[in-house]
């Protein structure tokens, strides 16, 4: 049952965050010089990512370990986990988890 909830949350992450985030990023990038955009801190994670993050973060330490994520994605390898661990901390933070969730979400059908 938890896997179904996680899968549904991952799909929601993609649906709720992809289009608005891209549109906002495009508008922000066009309106500001490159230096100002680069200095801007990352936007807060969408609520659906936070909800999914909290479900996967079994020990509630605010980060997701390989073992915690492996419970929901049994075929996940350490190399795949490391690909999304961009700060090389050995854990996924919310932004890294959002990138992972987006990559794992099913592809949208083409017309």
N, C-alpha and C positions, 0 to 999 in steps of 0.2 A: 504494500500500500504506500509506503514511504517513497518507493521508486516512482510510482505513478505521480505522486505529489511533486516530486523533484522535477520529473519530466514536464509536467504541466507548468511548473514555475519557470523552467528554462525556456519553454515556448513563449510564455508571457513576457519574459525578459526581452526576447527578440522583438516581439510585437509592439511592446510599449516603448522600448528605448531606441530602436534602430532609426526609424524615420524622423522623429522629432529631434533627436540628437544630431543627426546629419544636417538637417535644415538649420538648426541653431549654430552648428559649427561653421557652416558655409556663410551664414549671415555675419557671424562674428569675424571670420577670417577676412571677408571682403571689406568690412568696415574699419579694421585696425591694421596697423603695420605689423609685419612679421615679428619684430622684437616684442611687441606688446602681447601678441598671441602666445608666443613661446614662454613668456614669464607668467602667464595666467595659470593658477593652480587647477588641477583636474576637478571637474564637476562632481557633485555628490552622486552616489550610486542611486539608481531608481529604487523605488520601494519594493518592487518585485525581486530585485537582486538581493536586497537586504533580507527579505523574507526567506529566500532560498539559501542565502548565506547562513542565516541563523539555523536553518534545518540541518545543513551539512556540518556546521561547526558543533560537533557533538559535545566537546568539553567546554564550550562557551568561552574560549580564550581570545576570541576576536580574530582568529586566523584559521585557515583550513590546511591541515596536513595532508600528505599523500595518503596515509591510512584512512583518514576521514573521507576523502573523496573517493577512494577505491571502494568503499562500501556501496556507493551509489553507481559507480562506473567500474565494474569488475575487470574489464579488459584494459583499463588505463595502465600505461607503462610509466616508469619513472622518467623516461625521456620525454614523453608527452606532457607530464606534469611540469617538468623543468622548462619546457617551451613557454608555458604560461607564467611561470615564476620569474618575472622579468627583473625583480630586484635581487634574485638569487639568495633569498632568505631561507629557502626550504619550506616555505609556507605560501599560500595564496591569500592576499589581502582582498578587500571587496572589489577593487578595480581589476585586479588580475582574475578574480573569480567571474566578474562580469564578462571579460574577454573570453574566458573558457566557456561560459554559458552560451555566449553568442556563437562561438565556433561549434558547439555541440548541438545547437538547435537545428531541427530539420530544415532543409532548404525549402524556400517558398516555391510553389509551382509557377512555371512560366506560362505565359499565354500563347 
